């Protein structure tokens, strides 16, 4: 599944166009490698997402083509969530 689609379906980022923008700015890494919006993700991958004033690291537990709001959070496990200092932005 494409990275931008996973982010939208899992509701980590609400819109696919926003997910694409964040990825194109180099703010998303898959298993430590900077990723593009078109990068493929699979179960077990770790995503590090920097947006707003925080960095979130999640592990992909499940892939689905679509999901209801209640099911979206079960697609991933949050491993780490950190606030980013202003100077790092």
N, C-alpha and C positions, 0 to 999 in steps of 0.2 A: 504494500500500500504506500502511496506517496506520502511524504512527510506532511505537506500542507493539508491534505485530506484527513490524516490521522488527527492532527491538532484540532481541526474543526469538529470532526465526529466525536472526539473525546471531550470536547469543550474546554480544552486547555487554553485555546485561543478561539474566540467566538466566531470570527469570520475567516473564510479561506483566503481572501485577499489580504487580510491583515497578517495571517500566518505566512503568506508568501513574502510580504514586505519584511517581516522580522527575519526570515531565513535569508533573504537577499542581502540584508545588512550584516550577515555573518554572526548573528546572535544566537544561533542554534547549533549544537554539536550532537552528533550521534556517536556514542562510544568514543568520545574524545576528538573526533574529526569534525571540522566545520562542515555543515551540511547545506545543500540547496533545497529549495521547496520541492523539487522533483526527486530528491533522494528517496530510496525505498527504505522503509522501516519494517522490522519483523519482531515477533515476540521475543523478549529477552533483551532487546536493545535498551540502552540508557540514553535518555535525552537530557541535555542541559540547555535550558531556555533562559535567556536574559531579556527581560522586557519590563518596562516601567522602572521601578527602583528595587527590583528583586531578581534573584536567580533561583530557578526551580529545577531540581534534578528529579526525573521520574524514570521508572522502569516500566516498559510496556509488558502488560500481562495478557492482553487479548486484542485481536484485530476484528473489527466489524465494519461492514459497509455503511451501516447507519445505526443510530442508537437513540433511545429515548433519554430524556434528561436524567432520569433516575438511574439508568444503566451506565451512563457515560463514565462516572468515576470508577467503575469496576474495570475499565480498560487499562488502568495504570496504577502504580503505587508510587506515592511521593517518597523519595529517599531523603531529600534535603531541600530546605527552603531558606534562603538567606536574603537579608536586605543588602542592597548595594550602596556604598557610600557615594556621595555626589561627585567626588573627584574622579571616580572610576568611569563615570558615564562620559 
